[in-house]
Amino acid sequence: MTPRSKEQMRELVPGWEPGEDPDSCGVVHARTAEDVVEIVTKARGSGVRLRARSSAAPHSTVGAGDTEAVVVDLSELRAIQRIDRRNRVLLIEPGVTFDKLVVPLAAAGLQAALPLCPRPGKSALAAWLDREATIVPRRQWDISDPLLCVDAVLGTGDRLRTGSAAGPGTLEEQWAAGEAQKGPMGPGHADWMRLFEAAEGAMGMVVWASVKAEVLPSIETAWVAGADTLAPLVEITYRVLRRNAVDICFLVDRPTLTDLLAVDADRRPSVERSVSAWNLVMSTAGLEILAQRRHDLSVDIVRTEVRAAGARLVDPPPGGRDRLLHILRRPSEGMYWRDRRAGAHRRLYFQTTLDRAGQFVDLAHATVADEGFDRSCLGVYVQPQLAGRQCTVEFLLCHALDEEAASRARSVATALAGRAAAVGAFFSRPLPDVPVPGLVTDATGDFLTRVKAMFDPQCVFSPGALGIGGTD
């Protein structure tokens, strides 16, 4: 983008302000969806590039594009437009963070599909658009869940409402007619909502979305199964999910579970001594009808399957089962849990099947050893998805806050990404500062470029995102 003065930028982008972000040339705050339309409409004819942001700092560098892009801050679009208990759906704007969502939903007897203890200030809509894995796999029917319909501002300045939200009528008129914006397909035969998932903002700016919610259990108990190896816990996971017995369900190694539970640094040694080498964290629940009977049946299944696999149920430290459930059903308390071990972290995540998770764990340990990275700074988190049909494997590379340590962790993550891709890891989401093998091939790159040309013909959004260019 041609350098412009502050006066020129303010004329071209209403509300533009110089920013301190080195990855942008300023920021503009949008307060309504109409503001976003106005910003995009004026930018598209001026050569100004735009990049959306809705979460609190620190911000991901994924899709940062070029440093001349203007950040459109959507954090002030923070309305929860509707909570519909009957249809189990909510409609939110991008500035709604997880910590602002839990209490209003609970008051309505509902709960959202949360990722594992999201960081404070994280936009719920941004996490779901990025397809962040959620911790209740038995309630996930499609990889896009819990997202349903979206309202997106395209690069032309037009707004596209997807799914059953497409019309006819306004949202209020649709609600009056009994519509709840729960059908994600459409308009027409296509599933347009998927254009905006994991797209790094390259296809449009989402200004609201309807999202699935679930009934809040009247009874819920947390469980931890421990073992010395991962294999028996994988077998238990398959069995309890096949029998529809658990809600929360994920696997972590000792350091990662310690990161989750040791909110205070001085408690870390005692917590680490009390947890197993490998841990399967679960919850059993009963809703409203025959809640106790349902819960007790699920507990019997969990105990039977854990015993059959040769693992053991252990007491969740610290504070017992209620404390563990409190931690898992809310955003991270205090310091973000992924930063508690060393001060900062780098994540590497991809999809595979549960039966292959152990193979990738062995590969990660070998890569860390080969790269000379401190093994105690490696964490493993395996999140089943789609009721156990697949899983997300995440490796956590913890490091100190200095740039040298961050660069070292980035190098290890890049090496591990290449090795994992070579043996079948599926990278479906972009990674910050890490080249993702196979995410954009020549064929998919050409396809994505053609799609972007339809929805953002002047390359206004997220220049350079998805590896398809757009900065000319």
Secondary structure as the mmCIF struct_conf table of DSSP 4:
data_model
#
loop_
_struct_conf.conf_type_id
_struct_conf.id
_struct_conf.beg_label_comp_id
_struct_conf.beg_label_asym_id
_struct_conf.beg_label_seq_id
_struct_conf.end_label_comp_id
_struct_conf.end_label_asym_id
_struct_conf.end_label_seq_id
HELX_RH_AL_P HELX_RH_AL_P1 LYS A 6 LEU A 12
BEND BEND1 VAL A 13 VAL A 13
TURN_TY1_P TURN_TY1_P1 PRO A 14 GLY A 15
STRN STRN1 GLU A 17 GLU A 17
BEND BEND2 GLU A 20 GLU A 20
TURN_TY1_P TURN_TY1_P2 PRO A 22 ASP A 23
BEND BEND3 SER A 24 CYS A 25
STRN STRN2 VAL A 27 HIS A 29
BEND BEND4 THR A 32 THR A 32
HELX_RH_AL_P HELX_RH_AL_P2 ALA A 33 ARG A 44
TURN_TY1_P TURN_TY1_P3 GLY A 45 GLY A 47
STRN STRN3 LEU A 50 ARG A 53
BEND BEND5 SER A 55 SER A 55
HELX_LH_PP_P HELX_LH_PP_P1 ALA A 56 ALA A 56
BEND BEND6 ALA A 57 PRO A 58
HELX_LH_PP_P HELX_LH_PP_P2 HIS A 59 SER A 60
TURN_TY1_P TURN_TY1_P4 VAL A 62 GLY A 63
TURN_TY1_P TURN_TY1_P5 THR A 67 GLU A 68
HELX_LH_PP_P HELX_LH_PP_P3 ALA A 69 ALA A 69
STRN STRN4 VAL A 70 ASP A 73
TURN_TY1_P TURN_TY1_P6 SER A 75 GLU A 76
STRN STRN5 ILE A 80 ASP A 84
TURN_TY1_P TURN_TY1_P7 ARG A 85 ARG A 88
STRN STRN6 VAL A 89 ILE A 92
TURN_TY1_P TURN_TY1_P8 PRO A 94 GLY A 95
STRN STRN7 THR A 97 THR A 97
HELX_RH_AL_P HELX_RH_AL_P3 PHE A 98 ALA A 107
TURN_TY1_P TURN_TY1_P9 ALA A 108 GLY A 109
STRN STRN8 LEU A 110 GLN A 111
BEND BEND7 LEU A 116 CYS A 117
HELX_LH_PP_P HELX_LH_PP_P4 PRO A 118 ARG A 119
TURN_TY1_P TURN_TY1_P10 PRO A 120 GLY A 121
STRN STRN9 SER A 123 SER A 123
HELX_RH_AL_P HELX_RH_AL_P4 ALA A 124 LEU A 129
TURN_TY1_P TURN_TY1_P11 ASP A 130 ARG A 131
HELX_LH_PP_P HELX_LH_PP_P5 GLU A 132 THR A 134
BEND BEND8 ILE A 135 ILE A 135
HELX_RH_3T_P HELX_RH_3T_P1 PRO A 137 ARG A 139
BEND BEND9 ASP A 142 ASP A 142
TURN_TY1_P TURN_TY1_P12 ILE A 143 PRO A 146
STRN STRN10 LEU A 147 VAL A 153
TURN_TY1_P TURN_TY1_P13 GLY A 155 THR A 156
BEND BEND10 GLY A 157 GLY A 157
STRN STRN11 ARG A 159 ARG A 161
HELX_RH_3T_P HELX_RH_3T_P2 GLY A 163 ALA A 166
BEND BEND11 PRO A 168 GLY A 169
HELX_RH_AL_P HELX_RH_AL_P5 LEU A 171 ALA A 176
TURN_TY1_P TURN_TY1_P14 ALA A 177 GLY A 178
BEND BEND12 GLN A 181 GLN A 181
BEND BEND13 MET A 185 MET A 185
STRN STRN12 GLY A 186 GLY A 186
BEND BEND14 PRO A 187 PRO A 187
TURN_TY1_P TURN_TY1_P15 GLY A 188 HIS A 189
BEND BEND15 ALA A 190 ALA A 190
STRN STRN13 ASP A 191 ASP A 191
HELX_RH_3T_P HELX_RH_3T_P3 TRP A 192 LEU A 195
BEND BEND16 PHE A 196 PHE A 196
TURN_TY1_P TURN_TY1_P16 GLU A 197 ALA A 198
BEND BEND17 ALA A 199 ALA A 199
TURN_TY1_P TURN_TY1_P17 GLU A 200 GLY A 201
BEND BEND18 ALA A 202 MET A 203
STRN STRN14 MET A 205 LYS A 212
STRN STRN15 GLU A 214 VAL A 215
HELX_LH_PP_P HELX_LH_PP_P6 LEU A 216 PRO A 217
BEND BEND19 SER A 218 SER A 218
STRN STRN16 ILE A 219 ALA A 227
BEND BEND20 ASP A 228 LEU A 230
HELX_RH_AL_P HELX_RH_AL_P6 ALA A 231 ARG A 242
TURN_TY1_P TURN_TY1_P18 ARG A 243 ASN A 244
BEND BEND21 ASP A 247 ILE A 248
STRN STRN17 CYS A 249 ASP A 253
HELX_RH_AL_P HELX_RH_AL_P7 ARG A 254 LEU A 261
BEND BEND22 ASP A 264 ASP A 264
HELX_RH_3T_P HELX_RH_3T_P4 ALA A 265 ARG A 267
HELX_RH_AL_P HELX_RH_AL_P8 ARG A 268 SER A 274
BEND BEND23 VAL A 275 VAL A 275
BEND BEND24 ALA A 277 ALA A 277
STRN STRN18 TRP A 278 GLY A 286
BEND BEND25 GLU A 288 GLU A 288
TURN_TY1_P TURN_TY1_P19 ILE A 289 LEU A 290
HELX_RH_AL_P HELX_RH_AL_P9 ALA A 291 ALA A 308
TURN_TY1_P TURN_TY1_P20 ALA A 309 GLY A 310
STRN STRN19 ARG A 312 VAL A 314
HELX_LH_PP_P HELX_LH_PP_P7 ASP A 315 PRO A 316
TURN_TY1_P TURN_TY1_P21 PRO A 317 GLY A 319
HELX_RH_AL_P HELX_RH_AL_P10 GLY A 320 LEU A 328
TURN_TY1_P TURN_TY1_P22 ARG A 329 ARG A 329
BEND BEND26 ARG A 330 ARG A 330
HELX_LH_PP_P HELX_LH_PP_P8 PRO A 331 GLU A 333
BEND BEND27 GLY A 334 MET A 335
HELX_RH_3T_P HELX_RH_3T_P5 TRP A 337 ASP A 339
TURN_TY1_P TURN_TY1_P23 ARG A 340 ALA A 342
BEND BEND28 GLY A 343 GLY A 343
STRN STRN20 ALA A 344 THR A 352
HELX_RH_3T_P HELX_RH_3T_P6 LEU A 354 ARG A 356
HELX_RH_AL_P HELX_RH_AL_P11 ALA A 357 GLU A 371
TURN_TY1_P TURN_TY1_P24 GLY A 372 GLY A 372
HELX_RH_3T_P HELX_RH_3T_P7 ARG A 375 CYS A 377
STRN STRN21 LEU A 378 GLN A 385
HELX_RH_3T_P HELX_RH_3T_P8 LEU A 386 GLY A 388
TURN_TY1_P TURN_TY1_P25 ARG A 389 ARG A 389
STRN STRN22 GLN A 390 HIS A 399
BEND BEND29 LEU A 401 ASP A 402
HELX_RH_AL_P HELX_RH_AL_P12 GLU A 403 ALA A 422
TURN_TY1_P TURN_TY1_P26 VAL A 423 GLY A 424
STRN STRN23 PHE A 426 PHE A 426
BEND BEND30 ARG A 429 ARG A 429
TURN_TY1_P TURN_TY1_P27 PRO A 432 ASP A 433
BEND BEND31 VAL A 434 VAL A 434
TURN_TY1_P TURN_TY1_P28 PRO A 437 GLY A 438
BEND BEND32 LEU A 439 VAL A 440
HELX_RH_AL_P HELX_RH_AL_P13 ASP A 442 PHE A 455
TURN_TY1_P TURN_TY1_P29 PRO A 457 GLN A 458
STRN STRN24 PHE A 461 PHE A 461
BEND BEND33 SER A 462 SER A 462
TURN_TY1_P TURN_TY1_P30 PRO A 463 GLY A 464
HELX_RH_3T_P HELX_RH_3T_P9 ALA A 465 GLY A 467
#
